């Protein structure tokens, strides 16, 4: 039996809101092919991407008003997944339907619930409000990563790798040497790291206009199963940032939510939000492209790691102190999976 690596009863980002138009958009989420589109009123729809009749992907068909017409034999399905037309017959088989997935549009993302629809509570959509908060300027991209989504979570929960992977931009020795605090709840894990009176790395020195004598913070907030919002920034040493006054500094949030496609591939949605110089669109573009370059370095590492794991399936991994965040994240993910499996057994 294959080990389950991701919970199904969770909200996963399936697309940026701007990706959905009056056209059929296919994507695989948690191992399931999905087709998404917008209805005439602008609301979004997500259906299983397989016709009830002969399983041809509905995404190979066409959108007609608010319905999808299969490109093989012309069966037509409405936004609930119900077949409303069959060629050459007046009676429609009552079992002719495809799954319609619960969907929420929030924080500039389309979120899908791939598990039990009765449990799909919109209030449980992960909090990434910085992505559309008027007090923040934000933009991002999507990475198609050829690795287990949990490897991305591991990478984000331990930022000491910045020293070695991102030394030319956001990393320096202070990140690897600074102490940190790990805390957690039943659904979240947090790593807090302050680096006081240090030299800022190039990226942050450019944002503040000052490199020497700064206080830097990284507060990593994980929300199970796969959302990580990282509170980052620097301020001149002595201006009160460690005590809570960040007004003299620059503050950003690195927003990440990772959606499993399969056990070894994932859709990695990210954005960088800032609360300074909000009207400078050029800066927003430059920051997005700069962060994209940083994350490309991560992508190379993660895919190489996945390849090595596949070649060494019996390798036992040992954890270091710096792995505290990823260890807690994994525990919370495993707890969600275990609860689902327990519920399934109880229902049988």
ChimeraX attribute file (.defattr): number of C-alpha atoms within 10 A of each C-alpha:
attribute: neighborCount
match mode: 1-to-1
recipient: residues
	/A:1	3
	/A:2	5
	/A:3	6
	/A:4	12
	/A:5	17
	/A:6	21
	/A:7	22
	/A:8	18
	/A:9	21
	/A:10	23
	/A:11	27
	/A:12	27
	/A:13	29
	/A:14	29
	/A:15	21
	/A:16	18
	/A:17	16
	/A:18	9
	/A:19	15
	/A:20	20
	/A:21	16
	/A:22	17
	/A:23	17
	/A:24	22
	/A:25	19
	/A:26	20
	/A:27	19
	/A:28	18
	/A:29	21
	/A:30	23
	/A:31	13
	/A:32	13
	/A:33	17
	/A:34	26
	/A:35	22
	/A:36	27
	/A:37	25
	/A:38	21
	/A:39	19
	/A:40	11
	/A:41	7
	/A:42	11
	/A:43	13
	/A:44	19
	/A:45	25
	/A:46	26
	/A:47	26
	/A:48	24
	/A:49	25
	/A:50	20
	/A:51	28
	/A:52	21
	/A:53	15
	/A:54	10
	/A:55	12
	/A:56	16
	/A:57	19
	/A:58	30
	/A:59	26
	/A:60	18
	/A:61	19
	/A:62	16
	/A:63	20
	/A:64	14
	/A:65	11
	/A:66	16
	/A:67	20
	/A:68	27
	/A:69	23
	/A:70	24
	/A:71	16
	/A:72	15
	/A:73	14
	/A:74	16
	/A:75	21
	/A:76	25
	/A:77	26
	/A:78	20
	/A:79	21
	/A:80	15
	/A:81	22
	/A:82	18
	/A:83	23
	/A:84	17
	/A:85	18
	/A:86	17
	/A:87	11
	/A:88	6
	/A:89	8
	/A:90	8
	/A:91	10
	/A:92	13
	/A:93	12
	/A:94	9
	/A:95	9
	/A:96	18
	/A:97	20
	/A:98	21
	/A:99	17
	/A:100	20
	/A:101	23
	/A:102	21
	/A:103	22
	/A:104	22
	/A:105	17
	/A:106	19
	/A:107	18
	/A:108	16
	/A:109	21
	/A:110	23
	/A:111	26
	/A:112	24
	/A:113	25
	/A:114	23
	/A:115	17
	/A:116	13
	/A:117	13
	/A:118	8
	/A:119	12
	/A:120	20
	/A:121	14
	/A:122	15
	/A:123	8
	/A:124	10
	/A:125	19
	/A:126	23
	/A:127	15
	/A:128	21
	/A:129	14
	/A:130	22
	/A:131	25
	/A:132	15
	/A:133	13
	/A:134	11
	/A:135	13
	/A:136	20
	/A:137	22
	/A:138	25
	/A:139	18
	/A:140	21
	/A:141	14
	/A:142	16
	/A:143	15
	/A:144	14
	/A:145	22
	/A:146	21
	/A:147	24
	/A:148	23
	/A:149	26
	/A:150	23
	/A:151	17
	/A:152	23
	/A:153	23
	/A:154	19
	/A:155	18
	/A:156	23
	/A:157	26
	/A:158	18
	/A:159	21
	/A:160	21
	/A:161	17
	/A:162	21
	/A:163	19
	/A:164	13
	/A:165	18
	/A:166	19
	/A:167	15
	/A:168	14
	/A:169	19
	/A:170	18
	/A:171	22
	/A:172	22
	/A:173	15
	/A:174	20
	/A:175	24
	/A:176	17
	/A:177	11
	/A:178	12
	/A:179	12
	/A:180	16
	/A:181	12
	/A:182	15
	/A:183	13
	/A:184	16
	/A:185	10
	/A:186	11
	/A:187	16
	/A:188	17
	/A:189	25
	/A:190	24
	/A:191	22
	/A:192	17
	/A:193	19
	/A:194	20
	/A:195	21
	/A:196	20
	/A:197	16
	/A:198	19
	/A:199	19
	/A:200	26
	/A:201	22
	/A:202	16
	/A:203	16
	/A:204	23
	/A:205	18
	/A:206	11
	/A:207	17
	/A:208	18
	/A:209	9
	/A:210	16
	/A:211	19
	/A:212	14
	/A:213	16
	/A:214	25
	/A:215	23
	/A:216	28
	/A:217	21
	/A:218	20
	/A:219	20
	/A:220	24
	/A:221	22
	/A:222	28
	/A:223	22
	/A:224	25
	/A:225	31
	/A:226	25
	/A:227	26
	/A:228	28
	/A:229	24
	/A:230	23
	/A:231	18
	/A:232	19
	/A:233	22
	/A:234	29
	/A:235	29
	/A:236	23
	/A:237	18
	/A:238	14
	/A:239	16
	/A:240	15
	/A:241	22
	/A:242	16
	/A:243	8
	/A:244	8
	/A:245	11
	/A:246	16
	/A:247	11
	/A:248	15
	/A:249	20
	/A:250	20
	/A:251	22
	/A:252	20
	/A:253	24
	/A:254	22
	/A:255	24
	/A:256	22
	/A:257	26
	/A:258	26
	/A:259	27
	/A:260	26
	/A:261	24
	/A:262	19
	/A:263	18
	/A:264	18
	/A:265	19
	/A:266	23
	/A:267	25
	/A:268	23
	/A:269	21
	/A:270	24
	/A:271	22
	/A:272	25
	/A:273	27
	/A:274	23
	/A:275	16
	/A:276	15
	/A:277	12
	/A:278	15
	/A:279	10
	/A:280	10
	/A:281	12
	/A:282	9
	/A:283	14
	/A:284	20
	/A:285	13
	/A:286	11
	/A:287	21
	/A:288	20
	/A:289	15
	/A:290	15
	/A:291	19
	/A:292	19
	/A:293	14
	/A:294	18
	/A:295	16
	/A:296	14
	/A:297	12
	/A:298	20
	/A:299	19
	/A:300	12
	/A:301	13
	/A:302	21
	/A:303	19
	/A:304	14
	/A:305	16
	/A:306	17
	/A:307	13
	/A:308	12
	/A:309	13
	/A:310	12
	/A:311	10
	/A:312	10
	/A:313	8
	/A:314	8
	/A:315	10
	/A:316	7
	/A:317	6
	/A:318	6
	/A:319	10
	/A:320	8
	/A:321	9
	/A:322	18
	/A:323	17
	/A:324	20
	/A:325	28
	/A:326	24
	/A:327	17
	/A:328	24
	/A:329	26
	/A:330	19
	/A:331	17
	/A:332	22
	/A:333	20
	/A:334	18
	/A:335	17
	/A:336	20
	/A:337	18
	/A:338	14
	/A:339	13
	/A:340	17
	/A:341	14
	/A:342	11
	/A:343	10
	/A:344	10
	/A:345	9
	/A:346	8
	/A:347	7
	/A:348	5
